[in-house]
Amino acid sequence: MSRKDYVVYDYLIGMDSMNLRNMLRILKEDPKHKCCRLLDFTDHLQDIADPWYTGDFERTYQQIDQGCRALLEKIRKER
């Protein structure tokens, strides 16, 4: 990710709080609030479980699926 991405993309999405922190460190600022976690689009505002540590790939898959579906719904409503 680079600062140029902020101009190009409507959403800059991370999987967890550490991703978000690193994105904001690169960008320095987020005046349009484009940076977020994937599950921020759902009713479950939390980090996505990292299967590297949990070993639970199914849970991670379900969380990503849920986040993507919620993001798609948000995009559809915006248009």
PDB file as gemmi writes it, atoms N, CA and C in Angstrom:
CRYST1    1.000    1.000    1.000  90.00  90.00  90.00 P 1                      
ATOM      1  N   MET A   1       0.838  -1.168   0.000  1.00  0.00           N  
ATOM      2  CA  MET A   1       0.000   0.000   0.000  1.00  0.00           C  
ATOM      3  C   MET A   1       0.887   1.236   0.000  1.00  0.00           C  
ATOM      4  N   SER A   2       0.421   2.264  -0.691  1.00  0.00           N  
ATOM      5  CA  SER A   2       1.150   3.532  -0.712  1.00  0.00           C  
ATOM      6  C   SER A   2       0.171   4.693  -0.562  1.00  0.00           C  
ATOM      7  N   ARG A   3       0.700   5.853  -0.357  1.00  0.00           N  
ATOM      8  CA  ARG A   3      -0.161   7.037  -0.229  1.00  0.00           C  
ATOM      9  C   ARG A   3      -0.977   7.285  -1.488  1.00  0.00           C  
ATOM     10  N   LYS A   4      -0.460   6.893  -2.632  1.00  0.00           N  
ATOM     11  CA  LYS A   4      -1.183   7.067  -3.895  1.00  0.00           C  
ATOM     12  C   LYS A   4      -2.503   6.303  -3.904  1.00  0.00           C  
ATOM     13  N   ASP A   5      -2.541   5.202  -3.193  1.00  0.00           N  
ATOM     14  CA  ASP A   5      -3.758   4.388  -3.140  1.00  0.00           C  
ATOM     15  C   ASP A   5      -4.932   5.168  -2.561  1.00  0.00           C  
ATOM     16  N   TYR A   6      -4.660   6.107  -1.691  1.00  0.00           N  
ATOM     17  CA  TYR A   6      -5.724   6.880  -1.061  1.00  0.00           C  
ATOM     18  C   TYR A   6      -6.523   7.663  -2.089  1.00  0.00           C  
ATOM     19  N   VAL A   7      -5.854   8.137  -3.104  1.00  0.00           N  
ATOM     20  CA  VAL A   7      -6.516   8.909  -4.158  1.00  0.00           C  
ATOM     21  C   VAL A   7      -7.273   7.996  -5.120  1.00  0.00           C  
ATOM     22  N   VAL A   8      -6.742   6.808  -5.342  1.00  0.00           N  
ATOM     23  CA  VAL A   8      -7.280   5.893  -6.341  1.00  0.00           C  
ATOM     24  C   VAL A   8      -8.507   5.128  -5.848  1.00  0.00           C  
ATOM     25  N   TYR A   9      -8.504   4.696  -4.595  1.00  0.00           N  
ATOM     26  CA  TYR A   9      -9.528   3.772  -4.103  1.00  0.00           C  
ATOM     27  C   TYR A   9     -10.521   4.432  -3.147  1.00  0.00           C  
ATOM     28  N   ASP A  10     -11.745   3.918  -3.150  1.00  0.00           N  
ATOM     29  CA  ASP A  10     -12.786   4.409  -2.247  1.00  0.00           C  
ATOM     30  C   ASP A  10     -12.670   3.794  -0.857  1.00  0.00           C  
ATOM     31  N   TYR A  11     -12.172   2.562  -0.782  1.00  0.00           N  
ATOM     32  CA  TYR A  11     -12.030   1.846   0.482  1.00  0.00           C  
ATOM     33  C   TYR A  11     -10.630   1.258   0.576  1.00  0.00           C  
ATOM     34  N   LEU A  12     -10.038   1.358   1.736  1.00  0.00           N  
ATOM     35  CA  LEU A  12      -8.765   0.716   2.032  1.00  0.00           C  
ATOM     36  C   LEU A  12      -9.042  -0.183   3.234  1.00  0.00           C  
ATOM     37  N   ILE A  13      -9.037  -1.478   3.006  1.00  0.00           N  
ATOM     38  CA  ILE A  13      -9.568  -2.420   3.980  1.00  0.00           C  
ATOM     39  C   ILE A  13      -8.482  -3.358   4.492  1.00  0.00           C  
ATOM     40  N   GLY A  14      -8.432  -3.461   5.812  1.00  0.00           N  
ATOM     41  CA  GLY A  14      -7.534  -4.396   6.467  1.00  0.00           C  
ATOM     42  C   GLY A  14      -8.332  -5.490   7.161  1.00  0.00           C  
ATOM     43  N   MET A  15      -7.641  -6.505   7.599  1.00  0.00           N  
ATOM     44  CA  MET A  15      -8.300  -7.613   8.278  1.00  0.00           C  
ATOM     45  C   MET A  15      -8.360  -7.413   9.787  1.00  0.00           C  
ATOM     46  N   ASP A  16      -7.410  -6.636  10.333  1.00  0.00           N  
ATOM     47  CA  ASP A  16      -7.385  -6.481  11.779  1.00  0.00           C  
ATOM     48  C   ASP A  16      -6.850  -5.106  12.175  1.00  0.00           C  
ATOM     49  N   SER A  17      -6.843  -4.852  13.456  1.00  0.00           N  
ATOM     50  CA  SER A  17      -6.431  -3.543  13.969  1.00  0.00           C  
ATOM     51  C   SER A  17      -4.982  -3.217  13.635  1.00  0.00           C  
ATOM     52  N   MET A  18      -4.125  -4.235  13.617  1.00  0.00           N  
ATOM     53  CA  MET A  18      -2.725  -4.010  13.270  1.00  0.00           C  
ATOM     54  C   MET A  18      -2.614  -3.556  11.816  1.00  0.00           C  
ATOM     55  N   ASN A  19      -3.374  -4.180  10.918  1.00  0.00           N  
ATOM     56  CA  ASN A  19      -3.390  -3.732   9.522  1.00  0.00           C  
ATOM     57  C   ASN A  19      -3.808  -2.274   9.438  1.00  0.00           C  
ATOM     58  N   LEU A  20      -4.859  -1.942  10.155  1.00  0.00           N  
ATOM     59  CA  LEU A  20      -5.389  -0.583  10.138  1.00  0.00           C  
ATOM     60  C   LEU A  20      -4.352   0.414  10.654  1.00  0.00           C  
ATOM     61  N   ARG A  21      -3.691   0.074  11.739  1.00  0.00           N  
ATOM     62  CA  ARG A  21      -2.646   0.951  12.287  1.00  0.00           C  
ATOM     63  C   ARG A  21      -1.533   1.178  11.281  1.00  0.00           C  
ATOM     64  N   ASN A  22      -1.109   0.114  10.618  1.00  0.00           N  
ATOM     65  CA  ASN A  22      -0.035   0.236   9.628  1.00  0.00           C  
ATOM     66  C   ASN A  22      -0.478   1.057   8.422  1.00  0.00           C  
ATOM     67  N   MET A  23      -1.709   0.884   8.006  1.00  0.00           N  
ATOM     68  CA  MET A  23      -2.227   1.671   6.882  1.00  0.00           C  
ATOM     69  C   MET A  23      -2.225   3.158   7.240  1.00  0.00           C  
ATOM     70  N   LEU A  24      -2.688   3.472   8.422  1.00  0.00           N  
ATOM     71  CA  LEU A  24      -2.740   4.874   8.851  1.00  0.00           C  
ATOM     72  C   LEU A  24      -1.338   5.452   9.039  1.00  0.00           C  
ATOM     73  N   ARG A  25      -0.394   4.624   9.421  1.00  0.00           N  
ATOM     74  CA  ARG A  25       0.992   5.090   9.547  1.00  0.00           C  
ATOM     75  C   ARG A  25       1.543   5.466   8.165  1.00  0.00           C  
ATOM     76  N   ILE A  26       1.218   4.692   7.154  1.00  0.00           N  
ATOM     77  CA  ILE A  26       1.662   4.983   5.792  1.00  0.00           C  
ATOM     78  C   ILE A  26       0.993   6.245   5.265  1.00  0.00           C  
ATOM     79  N   LEU A  27      -0.306   6.362   5.498  1.00  0.00           N  
ATOM     80  CA  LEU A  27      -1.078   7.476   4.931  1.00  0.00           C  
ATOM     81  C   LEU A  27      -0.891   8.788   5.684  1.00  0.00           C  
ATOM     82  N   LYS A  28      -0.576   8.709   6.960  1.00  0.00           N  
ATOM     83  CA  LYS A  28      -0.436   9.877   7.844  1.00  0.00           C  
ATOM     84  C   LYS A  28      -1.772  10.464   8.269  1.00  0.00           C  
ATOM     85  N   GLU A  29      -2.781  10.387   7.421  1.00  0.00           N  
ATOM     86  CA  GLU A  29      -4.107  10.909   7.753  1.00  0.00           C  
ATOM     87  C   GLU A  29      -5.160  10.195   6.911  1.00  0.00           C  
ATOM     88  N   ASP A  30      -6.398  10.254   7.374  1.00  0.00           N  
ATOM     89  CA  ASP A  30      -7.512   9.612   6.683  1.00  0.00           C  
ATOM     90  C   ASP A  30      -8.738  10.533   6.763  1.00  0.00           C  
ATOM     91  N   PRO A  31      -8.681  11.700   6.118  1.00  0.00           N  
ATOM     92  CA  PRO A  31      -9.774  12.668   6.252  1.00  0.00           C  
ATOM     93  C   PRO A  31     -11.111  12.186   5.692  1.00  0.00           C  
ATOM     94  N   LYS A  32     -11.084  11.277   4.736  1.00  0.00           N  
ATOM     95  CA  LYS A  32     -12.324  10.777   4.136  1.00  0.00           C  
ATOM     96  C   LYS A  32     -12.770   9.454   4.758  1.00  0.00           C  
ATOM     97  N   HIS A  33     -12.073   9.013   5.783  1.00  0.00           N  
ATOM     98  CA  HIS A  33     -12.409   7.779   6.508  1.00  0.00           C  
ATOM     99  C   HIS A  33     -12.535   6.583   5.564  1.00  0.00           C  
ATOM    100  N   LYS A  34     -11.535   6.425   4.715  1.00  0.00           N  
ATOM    101  CA  LYS A  34     -11.510   5.314   3.770  1.00  0.00           C  
ATOM    102  C   LYS A  34     -10.925   4.046   4.386  1.00  0.00           C  
ATOM    103  N   CYS A  35     -10.179   4.171   5.450  1.00  0.00           N  
ATOM    104  CA  CYS A  35      -9.516   3.023   6.070  1.00  0.00           C  
ATOM    105  C   CYS A  35     -10.429   2.371   7.097  1.00  0.00           C  
ATOM    106  N   CYS A  36     -10.531   1.056   7.018  1.00  0.00           N  
ATOM    107  CA  CYS A  36     -11.370   0.326   7.967  1.00  0.00           C  
ATOM    108  C   CYS A  36     -10.993  -1.147   7.951  1.00  0.00           C  
ATOM    109  N   ARG A  37     -11.557  -1.877   8.894  1.00  0.00           N  
ATOM    110  CA  ARG A  37     -11.420  -3.327   8.918  1.00  0.00           C  
ATOM    111  C   ARG A  37     -12.596  -3.922   8.141  1.00  0.00           C  
ATOM    112  N   LEU A  38     -12.417  -5.074   7.574  1.00  0.00           N  
ATOM    113  CA  LEU A  38     -13.471  -5.693   6.774  1.00  0.00           C  
ATOM    114  C   LEU A  38     -14.750  -5.913   7.575  1.00  0.00           C  
ATOM    115  N   LEU A  39     -14.620  -6.336   8.820  1.00  0.00           N  
ATOM    116  CA  LEU A  39     -15.815  -6.595   9.612  1.00  0.00           C  
ATOM    117  C   LEU A  39     -16.482  -5.322  10.125  1.00  0.00           C  
ATOM    118  N   ASP A  40     -15.895  -4.168   9.872  1.00  0.00           N  
ATOM    119  CA  ASP A  40     -16.548  -2.901  10.236  1.00  0.00           C  
ATOM    120  C   ASP A  40     -17.817  -2.672   9.414  1.00  0.00           C  
ATOM    121  N   PHE A  41     -17.980  -3.416   8.340  1.00  0.00           N  
ATOM    122  CA  PHE A  41     -19.184  -3.294   7.518  1.00  0.00           C  
ATOM    123  C   PHE A  41     -20.315  -4.187   8.034  1.00  0.00           C  
ATOM    124  N   THR A  42     -20.034  -4.958   9.058  1.00  0.00           N  
ATOM    125  CA  THR A  42     -21.013  -5.887   9.627  1.00  0.00           C  
ATOM    126  C   THR A  42     -21.460  -5.386  11.001  1.00  0.00           C  
ATOM    127  N   ASP A  43     -22.300  -6.164  11.644  1.00  0.00           N  
ATOM    128  CA  ASP A  43     -22.713  -5.873  13.017  1.00  0.00           C  
ATOM    129  C   ASP A  43     -21.694  -6.386  14.030  1.00  0.00           C  
ATOM    130  N   HIS A  44     -20.661  -7.055  13.557  1.00  0.00           N  
ATOM    131  CA  HIS A  44     -19.647  -7.655  14.429  1.00  0.00           C  
ATOM    132  C   HIS A  44     -18.331  -6.907  14.254  1.00  0.00           C  
ATOM    133  N   LEU A  45     -18.199  -5.778  14.932  1.00  0.00           N  
ATOM    134  CA  LEU A  45     -17.024  -4.923  14.797  1.00  0.00           C  
ATOM    135  C   LEU A  45     -15.852  -5.541  15.543  1.00  0.00           C  
ATOM    136  N   GLN A  46     -15.080  -6.331  14.816  1.00  0.00           N  
ATOM    137  CA  GLN A  46     -13.951  -7.023  15.423  1.00  0.00           C  
ATOM    138  C   GLN A  46     -12.918  -7.345  14.363  1.00  0.00           C  
ATOM    139  N   ASP A  47     -11.749  -7.794  14.812  1.00  0.00           N  
ATOM    140  CA  ASP A  47     -10.709  -8.231  13.894  1.00  0.00           C  
ATOM    141  C   ASP A  47     -11.083  -9.589  13.318  1.00  0.00           C  
ATOM    142  N   ILE A  48     -10.582  -9.862  12.128  1.00  0.00           N  
ATOM    143  CA  ILE A  48     -10.733 -11.192  11.548  1.00  0.00           C  
ATOM    144  C   ILE A  48      -9.684 -12.095  12.203  1.00  0.00           C  
ATOM    145  N   ALA A  49     -10.109 -13.258  12.621  1.00  0.00           N  
ATOM    146  CA  ALA A  49      -9.207 -14.207  13.273  1.00  0.00           C  
ATOM    147  C   ALA A  49      -8.121 -14.654  12.296  1.00  0.00           C  
ATOM    148  N   ASP A  50      -6.874 -14.572  12.705  1.00  0.00           N  
ATOM    149  CA  ASP A  50      -5.757 -14.982  11.859  1.00  0.00           C  
ATOM    150  C   ASP A  50      -5.544 -16.481  12.009  1.00  0.00           C  
ATOM    151  N   PRO A  51      -5.795 -17.258  10.948  1.00  0.00           N  
ATOM    152  CA  PRO A  51      -5.686 -18.713  11.060  1.00  0.00           C  
ATOM    153  C   PRO A  51      -4.250 -19.187  11.300  1.00  0.00           C  
ATOM    154  N   TRP A  52      -3.289 -18.331  11.062  1.00  0.00           N  
ATOM    155  CA  TRP A  52      -1.904 -18.696  11.356  1.00  0.00           C  
ATOM    156  C   TRP A  52      -1.756 -18.987  12.848  1.00  0.00           C  
ATOM    157  N   TYR A  53      -2.490 -18.178  13.655  1.00  0.00           N  
ATOM    158  CA  TYR A  53      -2.408 -18.340  15.106  1.00  0.00           C  
ATOM    159  C   TYR A  53      -3.514 -19.231  15.667  1.00  0.00           C  
ATOM    160  N   THR A  54      -4.708 -19.151  15.077  1.00  0.00           N  
ATOM    161  CA  THR A  54      -5.840 -19.896  15.628  1.00  0.00           C  
ATOM    162  C   THR A  54      -5.950 -21.311  15.076  1.00  0.00           C  
ATOM    163  N   GLY A  55      -5.450 -21.519  13.851  1.00  0.00           N  
ATOM    164  CA  GLY A  55      -5.610 -22.803  13.195  1.00  0.00           C  
ATOM    165  C   GLY A  55      -7.030 -23.038  12.695  1.00  0.00           C  
ATOM    166  N   ASP A  56      -7.893 -22.037  12.867  1.00  0.00           N  
ATOM    167  CA  ASP A  56      -9.308 -22.177  12.515  1.00  0.00           C  
ATOM    168  C   ASP A  56      -9.586 -21.479  11.183  1.00  0.00           C  
ATOM    169  N   PHE A  57      -9.247 -22.150  10.101  1.00  0.00           N  
ATOM    170  CA  PHE A  57      -9.417 -21.573   8.770  1.00  0.00           C  
ATOM    171  C   PHE A  57     -10.886 -21.390   8.419  1.00  0.00           C  
ATOM    172  N   GLU A  58     -11.732 -22.265   8.905  1.00  0.00           N  
ATOM    173  CA  GLU A  58     -13.168 -22.152   8.623  1.00  0.00           C  
ATOM    174  C   GLU A  58     -13.733 -20.864   9.227  1.00  0.00           C  
ATOM    175  N   ARG A  59     -13.365 -20.555  10.448  1.00  0.00           N  
ATOM    176  CA  ARG A  59     -13.840 -19.318  11.095  1.00  0.00           C  
ATOM    177  C   ARG A  59     -13.388 -18.094  10.296  1.00  0.00           C  
ATOM    178  N   THR A  60     -12.123 -18.099   9.908  1.00  0.00           N  
ATOM    179  CA  THR A  60     -11.591 -16.982   9.128  1.00  0.00           C  
ATOM    180  C   THR A  60     -12.340 -16.847   7.811  1.00  0.00           C  
ATOM    181  N   TYR A  61     -12.574 -17.966   7.133  1.00  0.00           N  
ATOM    182  CA  TYR A  61     -13.323 -17.951   5.880  1.00  0.00           C  
ATOM    183  C   TYR A  61     -14.714 -17.361   6.091  1.00  0.00           C  
ATOM    184  N   GLN A  62     -15.400 -17.792   7.142  1.00  0.00           N  
ATOM    185  CA  GLN A  62     -16.750 -17.300   7.417  1.00  0.00           C  
ATOM    186  C   GLN A  62     -16.743 -15.793   7.699  1.00  0.00           C  
ATOM    187  N   GLN A  63     -15.764 -15.323   8.446  1.00  0.00           N  
ATOM    188  CA  GLN A  63     -15.678 -13.888   8.742  1.00  0.00           C  
ATOM    189  C   GLN A  63     -15.412 -13.077   7.467  1.00  0.00           C  
ATOM    190  N   ILE A  64     -14.519 -13.561   6.631  1.00  0.00           N  
ATOM    191  CA  ILE A  64     -14.216 -12.853   5.378  1.00  0.00           C  
ATOM    192  C   ILE A  64     -15.438 -12.849   4.470  1.00  0.00           C  
ATOM    193  N   ASP A  65     -16.112 -13.967   4.377  1.00  0.00           N  
ATOM    194  CA  ASP A  65     -17.333 -14.053   3.574  1.00  0.00           C  
ATOM    195  C   ASP A  65     -18.380 -13.057   4.085  1.00  0.00           C  
ATOM    196  N   GLN A  66     -18.580 -13.028   5.382  1.00  0.00           N  
ATOM    197  CA  GLN A  66     -19.549 -12.112   5.984  1.00  0.00           C  
ATOM    198  C   GLN A  66     -19.162 -10.648   5.704  1.00  0.00           C  
ATOM    199  N   GLY A  67     -17.880 -10.318   5.862  1.00  0.00           N  
ATOM    200  CA  GLY A  67     -17.419  -8.959   5.604  1.00  0.00           C  
ATOM    201  C   GLY A  67     -17.584  -8.559   4.149  1.00  0.00           C  
ATOM    202  N   CYS A  68     -17.248  -9.457   3.241  1.00  0.00           N  
ATOM    203  CA  CYS A  68     -17.375  -9.157   1.808  1.00  0.00           C  
ATOM    204  C   CYS A  68     -18.837  -8.958   1.408  1.00  0.00           C  
ATOM    205  N   ARG A  69     -19.707  -9.791   1.946  1.00  0.00           N  
ATOM    206  CA  ARG A  69     -21.138  -9.644   1.640  1.00  0.00           C  
ATOM    207  C   ARG A  69     -21.674  -8.305   2.168  1.00  0.00           C  
ATOM    208  N   ALA A  70     -21.259  -7.925   3.349  1.00  0.00           N  
ATOM    209  CA  ALA A  70     -21.708  -6.653   3.935  1.00  0.00           C  
ATOM    210  C   ALA A  70     -21.154  -5.467   3.141  1.00  0.00           C  
ATOM    211  N   LEU A  71     -19.900  -5.552   2.724  1.00  0.00           N  
ATOM    212  CA  LEU A  71     -19.312  -4.490   1.907  1.00  0.00           C  
ATOM    213  C   LEU A  71     -20.048  -4.375   0.580  1.00  0.00           C  
ATOM    214  N   LEU A  72     -20.330  -5.483  -0.054  1.00  0.00           N  
ATOM    215  CA  LEU A  72     -21.056  -5.473  -1.326  1.00  0.00           C  
ATOM    216  C   LEU A  72     -22.432  -4.838  -1.154  1.00  0.00           C  
ATOM    217  N   GLU A  73     -23.115  -5.163  -0.080  1.00  0.00           N  
ATOM    218  CA  GLU A  73     -24.426  -4.572   0.192  1.00  0.00           C  
ATOM    219  C   GLU A  73     -24.316  -3.058   0.375  1.00  0.00           C  
ATOM    220  N   LYS A  74     -23.288  -2.613   1.064  1.00  0.00           N  
ATOM    221  CA  LYS A  74     -23.081  -1.170   1.252  1.00  0.00           C  
ATOM    222  C   LYS A  74     -22.842  -0.476  -0.085  1.00  0.00           C  
ATOM    223  N   ILE A  75     -22.028  -1.097  -0.916  1.00  0.00           N  
ATOM    224  CA  ILE A  75     -21.741  -0.516  -2.238  1.00  0.00           C  
ATOM    225  C   ILE A  75     -23.013  -0.453  -3.079  1.00  0.00           C  
ATOM    226  N   ARG A  76     -23.808  -1.495  -3.036  1.00  0.00           N  
ATOM    227  CA  ARG A  76     -25.062  -1.511  -3.799  1.00  0.00           C  
ATOM    228  C   ARG A  76     -26.003  -0.400  -3.349  1.00  0.00           C  
ATOM    229  N   LYS A  77     -26.068  -0.147  -2.054  1.00  0.00           N  
ATOM    230  CA  LYS A  77     -26.944   0.884  -1.521  1.00  0.00           C  
ATOM    231  C   LYS A  77     -26.459   2.292  -1.897  1.00  0.00           C  
ATOM    232  N   GLU A  78     -25.160   2.442  -2.067  1.00  0.00           N  
ATOM    233  CA  GLU A  78     -24.585   3.744  -2.412  1.00  0.00           C  
ATOM    234  C   GLU A  78     -24.865   4.125  -3.859  1.00  0.00           C  
ATOM    235  N   ARG A  79     -25.137   3.173  -4.684  1.00  0.00           N  
ATOM    236  CA  ARG A  79     -25.300   3.462  -6.128  1.00  0.00           C  
ATOM    237  C   ARG A  79     -26.721   3.687  -6.493  1.00  0.00           C  
TER     238      ARG A  79                                                      
END                                                                             
